[in-house]
Amino acid sequence: MDTGLMPADDVHPDLRRIARFAPQRLVGPRTLPLMRALLGLAQRRIRADVEVLTLPSGVGVRLYRPTSTAEPAPALLWIHGGGYVLGTPQQDDVRCRRFSAKLGITVASVDYRLAPEHPYPAPLEDCYSALTWLAGLPAVDRSRVAIGGASAGAGLAAALALLARDRGEVAPAFQLLAYPMLDDRSSAAPADPRYRLWDPRANRFGWTAYLGDTDPRVAVPARRDDLSGLAPAWIGVGTHDLFHDEDLAYAARLVDAGVPCQVEQIPGAFHGFDLVATKAPVSRQFFDMQCESLRAALGMAG
């Protein structure tokens, strides 16, 4: 967990203090069991205002409902991050509850299976199962269901948009992609002292675990040739994020394919900044950007 060196004046002012202590890499082959155990201990509580469900497919879902809403209403399927190898939906309880309360929508956070124990396509199929279930709820307008996530969760959301298009059973209305993990080839990028929480070595571990023996041209969103016919997208990423260049490249390809895509670049922000500096003004602004994009895409009044 080398913290490296980062020039203080190169980091967003709201993040300079925490950047001094944040590691470049959270997880690798040796640290994965320990990180999973630590996360499990930190997230043992189940709040009373969260419904914990198991779908007929066996997939777990955490459901956040607004206090009052006209039915049927828009909804969001949220997919947590963790490099495809780490994390639980509990880690995003606060975020999902805020989405639901601020926008007045139903939010479902999917407890997908993790690699390397469950490589592609298991995690993606879990997300698809949750999407079709959410779209079928009586309280949900299936024509206004957004899919979103952060990091690997956003990568799964992008892959889910492609899978839903190809199967033609349910059509997501919007893709909300916070610093999405879209391209395994960025694992070959050189080390950079600006990276925090996720660097090329961690990226190589995560993608290798997720892909197994699958052809990357099938499983990796950025390697897919045809991006046409997908839901409009919002992509937000920091300039100090390993995924910055791949995210902008994917956004450009979406636009070239006729898919509307709004991009927000956060100067001096590293990967996962809003998770480790939740109360920083830049993190709050980043969340507000996501809410505004959802509100506009799903046709909700401000």
C-alpha positions in Angstrom: 0.0 0.0 0.0 2.6 2.5 -1.1 1.1 6.0 -0.7 3.6 7.5 -3.2 4.2 11.3 -3.5 1.6 13.7 -4.9 2.3 17.5 -5.3 -0.2 19.2 -2.9 -1.0 21.9 -5.4 -2.0 19.4 -8.1 -4.8 18.0 -6.0 -8.3 19.5 -5.6 -8.2 21.8 -2.6 -11.0 19.9 -0.9 -9.0 16.7 -1.1 -5.4 17.7 -0.4 -5.5 16.6 3.3 -6.9 13.1 2.7 -4.7 12.6 -0.4 -1.6 12.7 1.8 -2.7 9.5 3.6 -4.8 7.6 1.0 -3.0 4.6 -0.4 -2.4 4.1 -4.1 -3.8 0.6 -3.9 -6.5 -0.8 -1.6 -6.5 -4.5 -2.7 -4.4 -7.2 -4.3 -4.1 -11.0 -4.3 -2.6 -11.0 -0.8 -4.7 -8.3 0.8 -8.1 -9.4 -0.6 -9.2 -11.7 2.3 -8.2 -9.1 4.9 -10.0 -6.2 3.1 -13.1 -8.3 2.7 -13.1 -9.1 6.4 -12.6 -5.5 7.4 -15.4 -4.4 5.2 -17.6 -7.1 6.6 -17.0 -5.9 10.2 -17.6 -2.3 9.3 -21.0 -3.0 7.6 -22.7 -5.5 9.9 -25.6 -3.3 10.9 -28.8 -3.4 8.9 -30.8 -0.2 9.2 -34.5 -0.5 9.8 -35.4 1.7 6.8 -33.7 -0.6 4.3 -35.5 -3.7 3.0 -33.2 -6.7 2.5 -34.7 -9.1 0.0 -33.6 -12.3 -1.8 -35.0 -12.6 -5.3 -36.3 -15.9 -6.8 -33.0 -16.0 -8.7 -31.1 -16.0 -5.4 -29.7 -12.5 -5.9 -29.8 -10.3 -2.8 -31.2 -6.7 -3.1 -31.3 -3.8 -0.7 -34.4 -1.7 -1.4 -34.8 2.0 -0.5 -38.3 3.4 -1.0 -39.3 7.1 -0.9 -41.7 8.2 1.9 -44.4 9.1 -0.5 -44.7 9.1 -4.3 -47.2 8.9 -7.1 -47.1 5.4 -8.6 -45.8 4.1 -10.8 -42.6 6.2 -10.5 -39.0 6.2 -11.7 -36.4 3.9 -10.2 -32.6 3.4 -10.0 -30.7 0.1 -10.0 -27.5 0.9 -8.2 -24.4 -1.4 -8.4 -21.6 -1.0 -5.8 -17.9 -0.7 -6.6 -14.9 -2.7 -5.5 -12.9 -3.7 -8.5 -15.2 -6.7 -9.2 -13.6 -8.4 -6.2 -14.6 -6.4 -3.2 -17.5 -4.6 -1.6 -21.1 -5.0 -0.6 -24.3 -3.0 -1.2 -24.2 -1.9 2.5 -21.3 0.4 1.7 -23.6 2.6 -0.4 -26.5 2.7 2.1 -26.1 6.4 2.7 -25.8 7.2 -1.0 -28.8 5.1 -2.0 -30.9 6.5 0.8 -30.0 10.0 -0.4 -30.9 9.2 -4.0 -34.3 7.9 -2.9 -35.0 10.8 -0.5 -33.8 13.6 -2.7 -35.4 12.4 -6.0 -38.4 10.6 -4.6 -37.6 7.3 -6.4 -37.2 3.7 -5.5 -33.6 2.6 -5.4 -32.5 -1.1 -5.5 -28.8 -1.9 -4.7 -27.8 -5.4 -6.0 -25.7 -7.8 -4.0 -23.9 -9.4 -7.0 -21.4 -12.2 -6.7 -17.8 -11.3 -6.6 -14.7 -12.5 -8.6 -12.5 -14.4 -8.5 -14.8 -17.0 -7.0 -17.5 -15.9 -9.5 -16.0 -14.5 -12.7 -17.9 -13.2 -15.7 -20.8 -13.6 -16.5 -22.0 -14.3 -12.9 -21.9 -10.8 -11.6 -23.4 -9.3 -14.7 -26.2 -11.9 -14.7 -27.0 -11.0 -11.1 -27.3 -7.4 -12.1 -29.6 -8.3 -15.0 -31.8 -10.4 -12.7 -32.2 -7.4 -10.3 -32.9 -5.1 -13.2 -35.7 -7.2 -14.6 -37.2 -7.6 -11.1 -37.0 -3.9 -10.4 -38.7 -3.0 -13.7 -41.5 -5.3 -12.9 -42.4 -3.8 -9.5 -45.9 -2.3 -9.4 -44.5 0.9 -7.9 -42.0 1.4 -10.7 -42.5 2.9 -14.2 -40.5 0.4 -16.3 -40.0 3.0 -19.0 -38.1 5.2 -16.5 -35.6 2.8 -14.8 -32.0 4.1 -14.7 -29.0 1.9 -14.0 -25.9 3.2 -12.3 -22.9 2.6 -10.1 -19.4 3.6 -9.1 -16.1 2.2 -10.3 -16.5 -1.5 -11.1 -20.2 -1.0 -10.3 -20.4 1.6 -13.1 -18.5 -0.8 -15.3 -21.1 -3.4 -14.6 -23.8 -0.8 -15.3 -22.3 -0.1 -18.7 -22.1 -3.9 -19.5 -25.7 -4.2 -18.3 -26.8 -1.6 -20.7 -25.2 -3.6 -23.5 -26.7 -6.9 -22.3 -30.2 -5.3 -21.9 -30.0 -3.9 -25.4 -29.0 -7.3 -26.9 -31.7 -9.3 -25.0 -34.5 -6.8 -25.7 -36.5 -7.6 -22.6 -36.1 -4.4 -20.7 -34.7 -1.0 -21.8 -32.9 1.1 -19.2 -33.7 4.8 -19.6 -30.4 6.1 -18.4 -26.8 5.2 -17.5 -25.3 6.9 -14.4 -21.6 6.1 -14.5 -19.4 7.4 -11.7 -15.7 6.9 -12.6 -16.6 3.7 -14.5 -14.1 0.8 -14.8 -14.5 0.1 -18.5 -11.3 -1.1 -20.1 -8.9 -3.8 -18.9 -6.2 -2.4 -21.2 -5.5 0.5 -18.8 -3.8 -2.0 -16.6 -0.8 -1.5 -18.8 -0.6 2.3 -17.9 2.5 3.5 -16.2 2.4 4.2 -12.4 1.5 7.7 -11.5 1.9 9.3 -8.1 -1.4 11.0 -8.5 -3.4 7.8 -8.3 -5.1 7.0 -5.1 -7.1 3.8 -4.0 -6.8 2.2 -7.5 -3.6 1.9 -9.6 -2.6 -0.2 -12.6 -1.5 -3.1 -10.5 -4.9 -3.2 -8.6 -6.6 -2.8 -12.0 -4.8 -5.8 -13.4 -5.8 -7.9 -10.4 -9.4 -6.9 -10.6 -9.8 -7.5 -14.3 -7.9 -10.8 -14.3 -10.2 -12.0 -11.5 -13.3 -10.9 -13.2 -12.5 -12.1 -16.7 -11.2 -15.5 -15.9 -10.8 -17.3 -19.2 -13.5 -15.2 -21.0 -12.7 -13.3 -24.2 -12.2 -9.7 -23.2 -13.8 -8.6 -26.5 -17.1 -10.0 -25.1 -17.0 -9.0 -21.5 -15.2 -5.6 -21.5 -17.5 -2.7 -22.4 -14.7 -0.6 -24.0 -13.8 -3.5 -26.3 -17.3 -3.9 -27.7 -17.6 -2.8 -31.3 -21.2 -1.7 -31.4 -22.4 0.9 -28.8 -25.4 2.0 -30.7 -28.9 1.8 -29.3 -27.9 2.3 -25.7 -29.5 4.5 -23.1 -28.2 8.1 -22.7 -25.3 8.3 -20.3 -23.7 10.6 -17.7 -20.0 10.0 -16.9 -18.2 11.7 -14.0 -14.5 11.2 -13.3 -11.6 13.0 -11.7 -8.6 14.1 -13.7 -6.3 12.2 -11.3 -8.2 8.9 -11.8 -6.6 5.9 -13.6 -9.9 5.6 -15.5 -10.0 9.2 -16.7 -8.7 8.6 -20.2 -10.7 5.4 -20.8 -13.9 7.1 -19.6 -13.5 10.0 -21.9 -12.7 7.7 -24.8 -15.8 5.6 -24.0 -17.9 8.8 -23.9 -16.6 9.9 -27.3 -17.5 6.5 -28.7 -21.0 6.7 -27.3 -21.5 10.0 -28.9 -20.1 8.7 -32.2 -22.7 5.9 -32.0 -25.5 8.3 -31.6 -25.9 7.9 -27.8 -26.2 11.2 -25.8 -23.5 11.4 -23.2 -22.7 14.1 -20.7 -19.2 14.2 -19.2 -18.2 15.9 -16.0 -14.4 16.1 -15.2 -13.5 16.9 -11.6 -10.1 18.7 -11.6 -7.6 17.2 -9.2 -9.9 14.4 -8.0 -8.6 10.9 -7.6 -10.5 7.6 -7.8 -13.2 7.1 -5.2 -12.7 10.6 -3.7 -16.3 11.0 -2.8 -16.2 7.7 -0.8 -13.3 8.7 1.4 -14.1 12.4 1.7 -17.9 12.2 1.9 -18.4 15.6 3.5 -16.0 17.6 1.3 -17.8 20.2 -0.8 -16.5 18.7 -4.1 -18.0 15.3 -3.1 -21.3 16.9 -2.3 -21.2 18.7 -5.6 -20.4 15.4 -7.4 -23.5 13.8 -5.8 -25.7 16.8 -6.8 -24.5 16.5 -10.4 -25.6 12.9 -10.4 -29.0 13.8 -9.0 -29.5 16.5 -11.6 -28.7 14.2 -14.4 -31.1 11.6 -13.1 -33.8 14.2 -12.6 -33.5 15.4 -16.2 -33.2 12.0 -17.7 -36.1 10.5 -15.9 -38.4 13.5 -16.5 -38.8 14.6 -12.9 -39.6 18.1 -11.7 -36.8 20.0 -10.0 
